[in-house]
Amino acid sequence: MQDSDREEVAEFVERHWHSRLVISRGRSFYPHKERGFIERRQGMIVGLLTYRIDDDAMQLLTLNSTLEGHGIGSSLMLDAIERARKQKCKRIWLATTNDTLRAIGFYQRLGFRMVELNLGAVDEARKVKPQIPEVGERGVPIHDEIVMELLLEPYLERG
Ligand SMILES: CC(C)(COP(=O)(O)OP(=O)(O)OC[C@H]1O[C@@H](n2cnc3c(N)ncnc32)[C@H](O)[C@@H]1OP(=O)(O)O)[C@@H](O)C(=O)NCCC(=O)NCCS
């Protein structure tokens, strides 16, 4: 993500997450101010992954694809995994909500494990961000946060 992308990224995040602000494990973030990977088709953003790196961990903040099932989400994740390895991160983690059924399967197929369940975390986050809907994907009520983690093998530079 370049500085020239940031306003467009902020609008994309707002469209998909009801605000420019996202809350993860009780902390607030503005993804357009962080780092990220963008996928475009005919100039329009069709995929966005945002992240930050703290110490040896990459935290994914948002992941969205507007053209599902065409490999965009996978390609963004592979970019993030490669970046994390190059930055010598030991793990990639994210907090998602209990309704993101498709994403939860998608992350597990990439090797992520569920490492934490924060009961009622979204109900708490809703006090800070009232735009968070009560009901999400496929009519699932949204209450809880699931933390998922991918442990990385040490990065081997190719000679
Ligand atoms: C999760 C998400 C990012 C996946 O994005 P995507 O672009 O559909 O991802 P891909 O196309 O790479 O892979 C998705 C599926 O399509 C399949 N696929 C991959 N390449 C494909 C291709 N060229 N043609 C058809 N299908 C393909 C994959 O096997 C995968 O199968 P699955 O749905 O059973 O996991 C997307 O569903 C999304 O934006 N969800 C809503 C937001 C959300 O929940 N984000 C995560 C919150 S933390």
The ligand as an SDF file (V2000), in Angstrom:
LIG
                    3D

 48 50  0  0  0  0  0  0  0  0999 V2000
  -12.1830  -14.9510    3.1890 C   0  0  0  0  0  0  0  0  0  0  0  0
  -12.0540  -14.2320    1.8580 C   0  0  0  0  0  0  0  0  0  0  0  0
  -11.0710  -13.0780    1.9850 C   0  0  0  0  0  0  0  0  0  0  0  0
  -11.5360  -15.2140    0.8080 C   0  0  0  0  0  0  0  0  0  0  0  0
  -11.3040  -14.5010   -0.4000 O   0  0  0  0  0  0  0  0  0  0  0  0
  -11.4290  -15.1870   -1.8560 P   0  0  0  0  0  0  0  0  0  0  0  0
  -10.9630  -14.1910   -2.8530 O   0  0  0  0  0  0  0  0  0  0  0  0
  -12.7680  -15.7690   -2.0530 O   0  0  0  0  0  0  0  0  0  0  0  0
  -10.3560  -16.3020   -1.6720 O   0  0  0  0  0  0  0  0  0  0  0  0
   -9.9030  -17.4020   -2.7450 P   0  0  0  0  0  0  0  0  0  0  0  0
  -10.6390  -17.2560   -4.0100 O   0  0  0  0  0  0  0  0  0  0  0  0
   -8.4310  -17.3420   -2.7930 O   0  0  0  0  0  0  0  0  0  0  0  0
  -10.2560  -18.7140   -2.0310 O   0  0  0  0  0  0  0  0  0  0  0  0
  -11.5480  -18.9210   -1.5850 C   0  0  0  0  0  0  0  0  0  0  0  0
  -12.0300  -20.2040   -2.1400 C   0  0  0  0  0  0  0  0  0  0  0  0
  -12.0040  -20.2450   -3.5420 O   0  0  0  0  0  0  0  0  0  0  0  0
  -11.2160  -21.3460   -4.0080 C   0  0  0  0  0  0  0  0  0  0  0  0
  -10.4230  -20.8710   -5.1420 N   0  0  0  0  0  0  0  0  0  0  0  0
   -9.1540  -20.4200   -5.1290 C   0  0  0  0  0  0  0  0  0  0  0  0
   -8.7650  -20.0610   -6.3640 N   0  0  0  0  0  0  0  0  0  0  0  0
   -9.8370  -20.2570   -7.1650 C   0  0  0  0  0  0  0  0  0  0  0  0
  -10.0660  -20.0600   -8.5530 C   0  0  0  0  0  0  0  0  0  0  0  0
   -9.0990  -19.6060   -9.3840 N   0  0  0  0  0  0  0  0  0  0  0  0
  -11.2980  -20.3360   -9.0320 N   0  0  0  0  0  0  0  0  0  0  0  0
  -12.2670  -20.8010   -8.2180 C   0  0  0  0  0  0  0  0  0  0  0  0
  -12.1040  -21.0240   -6.8910 N   0  0  0  0  0  0  0  0  0  0  0  0
  -10.8930  -20.7570   -6.3820 C   0  0  0  0  0  0  0  0  0  0  0  0
  -10.3740  -21.7510   -2.8560 C   0  0  0  0  0  0  0  0  0  0  0  0
  -10.1630  -23.1530   -2.8730 O   0  0  0  0  0  0  0  0  0  0  0  0
  -11.2100  -21.3430   -1.6670 C   0  0  0  0  0  0  0  0  0  0  0  0
  -12.1060  -22.3300   -1.2850 O   0  0  0  0  0  0  0  0  0  0  0  0
  -12.9140  -22.1540    0.0810 P   0  0  0  0  0  0  0  0  0  0  0  0
  -13.9230  -21.0790   -0.0960 O   0  0  0  0  0  0  0  0  0  0  0  0
  -13.5560  -23.4890    0.2210 O   0  0  0  0  0  0  0  0  0  0  0  0
  -11.9040  -21.7680    1.1230 O   0  0  0  0  0  0  0  0  0  0  0  0
  -13.4200  -13.7110    1.3560 C   0  0  0  0  0  0  0  0  0  0  0  0
  -14.3440  -14.7680    1.4260 O   0  0  0  0  0  0  0  0  0  0  0  0
  -13.9740  -12.5240    2.1100 C   0  0  0  0  0  0  0  0  0  0  0  0
  -13.6790  -11.3640    1.7850 O   0  0  0  0  0  0  0  0  0  0  0  0
  -14.8230  -12.7690    3.1200 N   0  0  0  0  0  0  0  0  0  0  0  0
  -15.5540  -11.7170    3.8360 C   0  0  0  0  0  0  0  0  0  0  0  0
  -14.6770  -10.9330    4.7630 C   0  0  0  0  0  0  0  0  0  0  0  0
  -14.0550  -11.7640    5.8360 C   0  0  0  0  0  0  0  0  0  0  0  0
  -14.6680  -12.5960    6.4780 O   0  0  0  0  0  0  0  0  0  0  0  0
  -12.7480  -11.5090    6.0240 N   0  0  0  0  0  0  0  0  0  0  0  0
  -11.9680  -12.1560    7.0440 C   0  0  0  0  0  0  0  0  0  0  0  0
  -12.1990  -11.5070    8.3360 C   0  0  0  0  0  0  0  0  0  0  0  0
  -10.8060  -11.5430    9.3760 S   0  0  0  0  0  0  0  0  0  0  0  0
  1  2  1  0
  2  3  1  0
  2  4  1  0
  2 36  1  0
  4  5  1  0
  5  6  1  0
  6  7  2  0
  6  8  1  0
  6  9  1  0
  9 10  1  0
 10 11  2  0
 10 12  1  0
 10 13  1  0
 13 14  1  0
 14 15  1  0
 15 16  1  0
 15 30  1  0
 16 17  1  0
 17 18  1  0
 17 28  1  0
 18 19  1  0
 18 27  1  0
 19 20  2  0
 20 21  1  0
 21 22  1  0
 21 27  2  0
 22 23  1  0
 22 24  2  0
 24 25  1  0
 25 26  2  0
 26 27  1  0
 28 29  1  0
 28 30  1  0
 30 31  1  0
 31 32  1  0
 32 33  2  0
 32 34  1  0
 32 35  1  0
 36 37  1  0
 36 38  1  0
 38 39  2  0
 38 40  1  0
 40 41  1  0
 41 42  1  0
 42 43  1  0
 43 44  2  0
 43 45  1  0
 45 46  1  0
 46 47  1  0
 47 48  1  0
M  END
$$$$
